[in-house]
């Protein structure tokens, strides 16, 4: 499995790199904690098998969840489908701890 750190993700966002930030958390989780200024594609993990084709296969996909477990599953699934996907290690909890402590941990 390929992973990126939250520092890598922040650098991509800061440089305005072209990639898809895929958030696989549930809707209520996005209301609790989200990366400010980012516009993720939201597909909950349970809907990914039916909706993965909504993602542009030509773009890199960074997959985010709460702590990295669900995003690791999603990354594995997307790679099997031929996507260039990377798990964001530690998820939104790591983002809160390392990048933006104003984001609530839940």
N, C-alpha and C positions, 0 to 999 in steps of 0.2 A: 504494500500500500504506500502510496506517496502522500506526504503531508507537507503542510506549510505551517509556519508559526504565525501567531497573531501579529508579530512584528513584520513578517513577510506580507501579510494581508494589508496592514496599515501602509506599508511602502507602495503596494499596488494601488491602493485607494488614493494616496497622496499624489502619485504620479499620473493618476487618471488612466491607468492601463485599461485596455479593453478586455474584459473578462466578465463572466457571470458569477455573481455571488448568490449561491443557492442556499436558502435557509430552510431546513427540513423540520423545524420545530412546529408545534401546534400554534394556532392563531392566538390563543390566550397568552402564550409565552412571548410572542412578539410584542404584545401590549406591555409586558413587564419590563423587558430589556431588549433593546435593539441598538445597532451601531449607528450613531448620529451621522447624518450626511450620506449614508449608504442607501442604495435602493435595491435591496435583494429581491430575487425571484423567490416567491414563497410557494413551496410544494411540500406539505407534510410528508414525512417518510412513508406513511401508510398509503399515500396516493401516488408515490413515485412510479410504481410499475405501470400505472395507467396514464401518467402524465409526462414521463421523461422526454417524449418526443417534442414537447413544447420548448425544449432547450436547443439552442443552436450548437450543432455538433462541431462547428468550425472554431468555436471559442473555448478557451480554458474555463473550467468550472471550479470555483472554490466553494466547498460544501461546509456549512456551519450548522451547529446545533447548540445545545446547552453546554455539554462538557466534552464532546468529541465522539461519543459512542454511536449515536444515531447517524452522525455525519460520516463516520467510518463505514457503516453499513451501506449508506447511500453512495459513497465514493466507490466502494467495491462493485456495487450494482451498476453504476454508470460506466465504470471501466469495462465491465463485461459487455456493455452495450456499445462500446467503441468511443466513449467520451474521454477527453483528457481532463480528468477530475482529480483534485487534491483535497484531502481532508484538512480542515482548519483545526490543528491540534489544540485541545483544551476548550474549544468553543467559546461561547459568549462569556463564560466564567473566566477564561484566561484573558479575554479582551478587557474585561472589567478589572482584573488584577494587574495587568501589565500596561494597558493603554489608557483606559478611561474609567477611573474608579467611581465616577458619578453614575455609572450604569449599575443598577441593582443586581446583586447576586441572589439567586433563588434556588 
